[in-house]
Amino acid sequence: METKQKFLSFNLGAKDTGVIQLQHITEVLQISLAEICGVPQMPNCVLGIYNWRGEMLWLVDLEEMLGYSSLLQGSNLVVKMMAIVIENEGKSLGLLVRQLTDIEWLNTQEMKTHSAELFSPAMSPFLQGYFISPNEDMMFTLDALAIIQASIWGNHN
């Protein structure tokens, strides 16, 4: 049975790496902050709405959502960021990240299960597990479906 799957890897925080299964990713966009329409009274990690293919796409600061410092700290509004658009059952969400790094073929049987003590409470609900890369770094495997279904969006997406 084929257990290797494609994952998109990206930077999280200063030195961490996150991965999301490619099958959940619809598109990757470059977005400048000026193109995001802010929405009041949303959690801090929700940056606002972006016009994507004529539809409203909610954009989330993935780092802030996972307990890192916000991507917006110290950045000016011309900055382009990468948005990973994930989709499930017709719901889409844009995850803003600092930088995409690669497409990785990872063996899902080598994924380690995470224990709550190891990870921040902000990150735990969205983790499927983690991989240890060849150079001994942890790669956090994020659960796209858990992110889309997160209660913090309420009925917004």
Backbone bond lengths (Angstrom), bond angles and torsions (degrees), N, CA, C in turn:
res aa  C-N    CA-C-N  psi(-1)  N-CA   C-N-CA  omega(-1)  CA-C   N-CA-C  phi
1 M - - - 1.453 - - 1.536 109.51 -
2 E 1.312 115.74 137.82 1.469 120.15 -177.55 1.528 109.55 -78.55
3 T 1.317 116.73 114.31 1.465 119.04 -178.51 1.518 111.40 -107.58
4 K 1.331 117.12 -3.00 1.462 117.91 177.52 1.516 109.32 -83.33
5 Q 1.322 115.92 133.38 1.456 120.62 178.04 1.514 109.59 -130.96
6 K 1.314 114.31 158.09 1.461 118.90 178.61 1.518 110.01 -87.41
7 F 1.315 115.27 135.01 1.456 122.83 177.00 1.524 108.24 -127.50
8 L 1.316 115.96 147.34 1.459 121.05 172.12 1.520 106.72 -95.69
9 S 1.327 116.73 127.62 1.466 118.60 179.45 1.526 110.22 -106.86
10 F 1.314 115.25 151.39 1.468 121.47 -176.35 1.515 108.90 -154.76
11 N 1.323 114.82 162.28 1.463 120.61 179.73 1.518 111.15 -76.97
12 L 1.322 115.61 142.49 1.460 122.73 172.25 1.520 106.27 -129.32
13 G 1.317 116.38 122.51 1.452 118.38 -179.89 1.519 110.75 63.14
14 A 1.323 116.44 -160.10 1.455 120.09 -174.79 1.525 111.89 -74.07
15 K 1.352 117.14 -33.10 1.462 116.34 -171.64 1.523 115.02 -138.79
16 D 1.315 117.77 -0.70 1.461 118.61 -177.34 1.529 111.73 -89.95
17 T 1.318 114.69 163.83 1.457 121.20 177.37 1.521 108.57 -127.54
18 G 1.320 115.71 135.72 1.456 120.77 174.90 1.523 108.94 -114.78
19 V 1.332 116.69 153.92 1.460 120.45 174.44 1.530 109.09 -135.20
20 I 1.329 115.21 147.04 1.468 122.26 175.42 1.517 106.99 -131.93
21 Q 1.329 116.61 138.27 1.464 120.41 178.79 1.520 110.16 -59.76
22 L 1.330 114.91 132.48 1.453 121.02 -177.37 1.525 112.28 -59.88
23 Q 1.323 116.55 -30.52 1.470 118.76 -176.25 1.525 112.93 -62.96
24 H 1.343 117.66 -19.92 1.467 120.27 179.80 1.521 112.52 -93.09
25 I 1.336 116.53 -4.84 1.461 120.43 -173.96 1.529 109.93 -98.61
26 T 1.325 115.72 124.47 1.459 121.29 -179.28 1.515 111.10 -87.33
27 E 1.335 116.15 -40.01 1.448 120.51 -172.92 1.514 108.81 -162.47
28 V 1.327 115.36 158.68 1.455 120.74 171.90 1.523 106.18 -124.31
29 L 1.331 116.58 128.00 1.465 120.87 -176.08 1.509 110.27 -122.92
30 Q 1.323 114.95 155.36 1.454 119.05 168.44 1.520 106.43 -102.67
31 I 1.320 116.81 127.26 1.459 121.13 -174.80 1.519 108.75 -128.61
32 S 1.316 116.60 137.36 1.462 117.51 172.17 1.520 107.49 -97.03
33 L 1.315 115.80 149.42 1.465 120.21 -175.52 1.515 112.04 -59.18
34 A 1.337 116.87 -29.20 1.457 120.32 -179.02 1.530 111.59 -64.43
35 E 1.318 117.67 -21.38 1.465 121.18 -178.09 1.531 112.54 -85.85
36 I 1.326 116.50 -3.84 1.464 119.80 -177.15 1.526 109.21 -94.65
37 C 1.301 115.97 128.52 1.457 121.32 179.03 1.531 108.52 -92.59
38 G 1.315 116.67 112.15 1.459 120.62 -177.13 1.519 112.12 -66.77
39 V 1.316 116.10 150.52 1.463 121.59 179.93 1.525 107.75 -126.89
40 P 1.334 117.06 124.69 1.474 118.73 -177.66 1.525 112.33 -69.79
41 Q 1.315 115.15 160.64 1.471 123.44 173.86 1.518 113.55 56.99
42 M 1.321 116.04 39.90 1.459 121.15 173.08 1.523 106.88 -115.40
43 P 1.341 117.18 160.06 1.478 118.60 175.26 1.533 110.01 -56.17
44 N 1.321 116.90 152.04 1.465 121.21 -178.13 1.518 114.25 -53.58
45 C 1.323 116.16 -33.46 1.457 117.96 -175.50 1.534 112.35 -74.52
46 V 1.345 116.92 -13.27 1.464 119.51 178.56 1.524 108.11 -88.71
47 L 1.333 116.10 111.89 1.458 119.32 -174.54 1.519 112.26 -83.10
48 G 1.326 117.80 -24.86 1.452 119.81 178.71 1.513 111.81 141.04
49 I 1.334 114.02 -154.85 1.463 121.04 -173.77 1.526 109.57 -115.56
50 Y 1.307 115.25 145.74 1.460 121.90 178.63 1.523 107.48 -127.61
51 N 1.319 116.60 141.15 1.456 120.33 177.91 1.529 108.96 -80.74
52 W 1.325 116.31 107.35 1.466 122.33 -175.00 1.513 108.50 -120.96
53 R 1.322 116.03 113.47 1.466 121.09 -179.03 1.522 111.30 52.31
54 G 1.333 116.05 36.75 1.461 120.03 179.32 1.518 114.22 77.96
55 E 1.320 117.15 5.35 1.468 119.89 177.74 1.519 109.67 -116.09
56 M 1.334 115.52 161.82 1.460 119.75 176.16 1.520 108.80 -83.76
57 L 1.310 116.10 122.88 1.460 120.59 176.64 1.522 108.17 -113.55
58 W 1.329 116.38 121.61 1.466 120.03 175.77 1.521 108.51 -73.71
59 L 1.332 115.75 135.32 1.455 120.88 179.70 1.516 110.06 -113.72
60 V 1.321 114.57 135.55 1.455 121.58 -175.59 1.524 109.54 -124.27
61 D 1.309 116.02 135.54 1.458 121.69 172.40 1.532 106.10 -77.13
62 L 1.325 115.78 98.80 1.457 120.10 -173.69 1.524 111.38 -60.31
63 E 1.333 116.85 -38.71 1.466 119.32 -178.30 1.526 111.00 -62.97
64 E 1.337 116.13 -45.62 1.465 118.29 -179.13 1.529 110.36 -65.91
65 M 1.328 116.54 -38.58 1.457 120.21 179.92 1.532 111.29 -61.12
66 L 1.336 116.38 -33.60 1.463 120.93 -177.08 1.522 112.89 -91.83
67 G 1.333 116.54 6.39 1.458 119.04 175.08 1.518 115.66 94.82
68 Y 1.331 117.53 7.11 1.475 120.10 172.75 1.521 107.49 -86.09
69 S 1.347 116.60 176.73 1.464 116.40 175.63 1.534 108.31 -76.69
70 S 1.315 115.16 157.26 1.456 120.87 -173.37 1.523 111.97 -63.67
71 L 1.326 115.73 145.73 1.462 121.30 175.04 1.518 111.18 -62.35
72 L 1.335 116.25 -24.47 1.460 119.77 -173.89 1.511 113.07 -81.65
73 Q 1.316 117.06 -8.94 1.461 118.36 -178.27 1.520 109.55 -63.76
74 G 1.315 115.45 122.25 1.457 120.04 174.79 1.517 114.38 70.73
75 S 1.322 118.78 13.20 1.462 116.76 179.20 1.519 108.38 -106.40
76 N 1.335 115.98 150.45 1.460 117.58 176.88 1.520 108.37 -95.38
77 L 1.307 117.10 167.79 1.457 119.81 -168.65 1.520 114.49 -77.74
78 V 1.314 117.77 2.05 1.460 118.74 178.54 1.525 109.96 -88.75
79 V 1.318 114.51 -13.09 1.454 119.85 -173.44 1.522 111.79 -57.89
80 K 1.302 115.57 135.39 1.462 120.51 173.17 1.521 107.83 -94.69
81 M 1.310 114.65 136.95 1.464 118.68 176.23 1.506 108.27 -123.10
82 M 1.310 115.23 161.63 1.448 119.72 177.49 1.526 108.57 -95.11
83 A 1.320 115.64 133.79 1.464 120.32 176.01 1.517 107.86 -113.76
84 I 1.315 115.73 127.95 1.461 121.56 175.97 1.528 105.17 -99.18
85 V 1.333 116.25 115.83 1.466 119.29 -179.21 1.523 108.39 -90.93
86 I 1.343 115.63 116.62 1.462 120.05 177.77 1.517 108.13 -106.89
87 E 1.309 115.70 153.29 1.458 119.42 -174.25 1.511 110.06 -143.28
88 N 1.323 115.33 143.48 1.453 121.64 173.00 1.515 108.55 -152.51
89 E 1.322 116.02 126.80 1.463 122.24 177.09 1.519 112.18 46.61
90 G 1.319 115.84 47.28 1.462 120.64 175.39 1.515 115.18 80.67
91 K 1.326 117.69 -5.10 1.470 120.13 175.74 1.519 108.32 -96.14
92 S 1.323 115.99 132.43 1.464 119.91 177.63 1.518 109.21 -120.54
93 L 1.317 114.99 153.69 1.456 121.28 178.58 1.522 106.97 -148.86
94 G 1.330 116.37 139.03 1.465 119.98 178.12 1.512 110.15 -101.39
95 L 1.328 116.41 125.12 1.469 121.41 179.14 1.518 108.01 -103.34
96 L 1.318 117.01 115.59 1.457 119.51 -179.95 1.514 109.95 -85.46
97 V 1.327 114.92 130.50 1.463 120.43 178.67 1.517 109.02 -130.53
98 R 1.309 114.31 161.04 1.447 122.39 -178.82 1.523 110.86 -64.55
99 Q 1.321 114.98 -49.46 1.453 119.14 -172.44 1.520 110.00 -162.22
100 L 1.330 115.46 136.93 1.463 119.62 173.85 1.521 107.06 -84.03
101 T 1.319 117.09 145.45 1.450 117.46 -179.36 1.520 113.25 -111.09
102 D 1.330 119.03 -44.21 1.459 117.68 -173.08 1.521 111.17 -169.95
103 I 1.319 114.87 171.62 1.463 121.01 166.30 1.525 104.84 -104.04
104 E 1.312 117.02 124.78 1.467 121.19 -176.10 1.521 109.56 -113.24
105 W 1.335 116.14 137.47 1.464 120.39 167.90 1.512 106.11 -92.72
106 L 1.326 117.68 113.62 1.462 119.87 -177.83 1.523 109.23 -121.75
107 N 1.310 114.52 143.34 1.455 119.80 178.47 1.527 108.45 -85.07
108 T 1.333 116.33 113.39 1.468 119.42 -174.17 1.526 111.94 -64.05
109 Q 1.335 117.30 -20.18 1.470 118.49 177.10 1.520 111.84 -72.93
110 E 1.335 115.96 -15.55 1.471 118.94 179.33 1.526 111.36 -92.02
111 M 1.328 116.71 -0.28 1.466 119.06 179.50 1.518 109.03 -69.70
112 K 1.318 115.50 131.55 1.459 120.43 178.34 1.526 108.48 -92.20
113 T 1.332 115.98 146.30 1.455 117.67 177.60 1.520 108.30 -81.31
114 H 1.307 115.76 145.27 1.464 119.00 -177.53 1.523 109.08 -91.27
115 S 1.314 114.72 148.85 1.459 118.07 172.90 1.522 106.86 -113.54
116 A 1.302 115.37 143.62 1.464 120.80 -172.20 1.536 112.80 -56.11
117 E 1.350 117.37 -30.65 1.474 119.54 -177.24 1.529 111.00 -65.67
118 L 1.339 116.05 -30.06 1.464 119.55 -174.69 1.516 113.77 -74.88
119 F 1.325 116.60 -24.22 1.454 119.05 -169.50 1.516 110.99 -124.13
120 S 1.322 115.55 158.48 1.463 119.33 -179.39 1.528 109.35 -66.09
121 P 1.333 116.29 148.48 1.467 120.09 179.11 1.533 111.28 -57.95
122 A 1.338 116.98 -28.98 1.467 119.58 179.77 1.522 110.37 -67.72
123 M 1.337 116.25 -33.76 1.459 120.01 -174.28 1.524 112.73 -87.04
124 S 1.318 117.24 -34.84 1.470 120.77 -171.33 1.530 116.39 -48.98
125 P 1.351 118.98 -44.65 1.471 117.61 -176.07 1.524 113.28 -64.92
126 F 1.335 116.85 -18.05 1.464 119.77 -173.69 1.522 113.01 -106.40
127 L 1.319 115.93 7.17 1.466 119.65 -177.85 1.520 110.97 -97.46
128 Q 1.332 115.43 136.32 1.464 119.61 169.57 1.522 109.12 -90.81
129 G 1.318 115.45 -28.64 1.454 120.91 -176.67 1.513 108.52 160.10
130 Y 1.326 116.93 -155.30 1.456 118.51 177.41 1.523 109.86 -153.91
131 F 1.314 114.56 158.01 1.461 122.02 174.23 1.520 107.52 -112.09
132 I 1.315 115.14 153.48 1.459 119.54 169.95 1.535 106.26 -103.73
133 S 1.316 115.98 120.26 1.464 119.85 -176.38 1.527 109.48 -75.18
134 P 1.354 116.97 165.06 1.477 120.07 -179.71 1.529 112.52 -53.69
135 N 1.340 117.59 -32.82 1.476 117.51 178.02 1.528 111.82 -94.94
136 E 1.365 115.17 29.73 1.468 122.11 169.01 1.522 114.61 69.58
137 D 1.312 117.88 14.69 1.460 119.13 175.73 1.520 109.32 -87.69
138 M 1.328 115.30 152.83 1.460 120.03 174.80 1.516 109.15 -85.37
139 M 1.313 116.28 136.50 1.455 120.28 173.06 1.522 106.96 -117.43
140 F 1.322 116.33 114.14 1.458 120.49 -176.41 1.521 110.04 -76.69
141 T 1.318 116.60 125.81 1.458 120.65 178.91 1.524 108.73 -93.78
142 L 1.328 115.60 111.70 1.460 119.65 -176.92 1.524 110.24 -89.81
143 D 1.301 115.46 143.91 1.449 122.49 -178.06 1.533 108.78 -94.56
144 A 1.325 115.81 101.47 1.466 120.99 -175.65 1.529 111.52 -56.57
145 L 1.337 116.16 -38.99 1.468 118.96 -176.77 1.524 110.92 -68.69
146 A 1.330 116.56 -40.01 1.471 119.68 178.27 1.528 110.09 -63.57
147 I 1.329 116.32 -36.26 1.466 119.40 -179.71 1.529 109.92 -67.20
148 I 1.325 116.67 -46.26 1.477 120.10 -179.25 1.524 110.83 -63.38
149 Q 1.330 116.35 -36.53 1.466 119.44 -175.57 1.524 113.24 -90.50
150 A 1.318 117.41 5.41 1.467 120.99 -175.62 1.525 111.57 -56.46
151 S 1.311 115.25 142.37 1.463 119.83 -176.55 1.527 111.84 -68.25
152 I 1.337 118.48 -20.88 1.468 117.91 -177.21 1.517 112.65 -65.17
153 W 1.317 118.27 -20.03 1.474 118.39 178.32 1.523 110.84 -78.82
154 G 1.333 115.97 -17.48 1.462 117.63 -175.20 1.524 108.81 54.96
155 N 1.324 117.11 -127.69 1.460 119.88 -178.02 1.512 111.62 -101.68
156 H 1.328 116.97 20.03 1.463 117.58 -168.00 1.516 114.80 -76.27
157 N 1.361 117.30 -31.43 1.477 113.16 -174.00 1.507 111.86 -100.52
